[in-house]
Amino acid sequence: MVAVTVWNEYRHEREDSDAAAVYPDGIHETIAEALAVDHDVRTATLDDPDHGLTADVLETTDVLLWWGHEAHDEVADGVAERVRDQVLEGMGFVPLHSAHYSKPFTRLMGTSCSLQYREDGETERLWVVDPGHPIADGLAESIALPETEMYGEPFDVPEPDRLVFVSWFAGGEVFRSGCCYRRGSGRIFYFRPGHETYPIYENEAVQRVLRNAVAWAAPTEGSPRTFGERE
């Protein structure tokens, strides 16, 4: 089984009654429960010592999922660099929703990762644009989310290696919602859906995407990487 760590700020669910009503135990616990069907899962939060992401934790994590929103700046630079370095060494990384602004993701992308957004609670439809990709296994041709936050282009990220999903919103906007990257030996999958006050992570199709993404992003054996002077 893949060893998964689900990281969450865990702020909204403790400070906002609307968020607490949707995710009473925290977004991380809802995601962890969905992933535990196929994988070995643990959780960590911002207010844990070292944000719950010690060197030992990361070294024994195959794939790290990250949910952040209002406290990106509170993540210690040293921890963000530790995550980045572990991805380069082969750990999978799945940033979710507002984690496009997280320190590990922006460091790995090398861009602002900015976008347009609108808080309107309207419909989103995610279209599978790469049906042969493993992350799309078992899905229909689209996923409908009746209430969500709009994210719109331009999305200031590097061109994805593979694009699995494109979202359409009721306002007419579109967005690259499922972006695959390779950095060093690590695989990265940015997945847009998710919000603290909408039950998006309880959607069965979204849960299927997350399970598929973990399986895809898990480290592969590969060949040893050697650098520096060679005799």
Secondary structure, 3 states (H helix, E strand, C coil): CCEEEEEECCCHHHHCHHHHHHCCCCHHHHHHHHHCCCCEEEEEECCCHHHHCCHHHHHCCCEEEEECCCCHHHCCHHHHHHHHHHHHCCCEEEEEHHHHHCHHHHHHHCCCCCCEEEEEEEEEEEEECCCCCHHHCCCCCEEEEEEEEEEECCCCCCCCCEEEEEEEECCCCEEEEEEEEEECCEEEEEECCCCCCCCHHHCHHHHHHHHHHHHHHCCCCCCCCCCCCCC
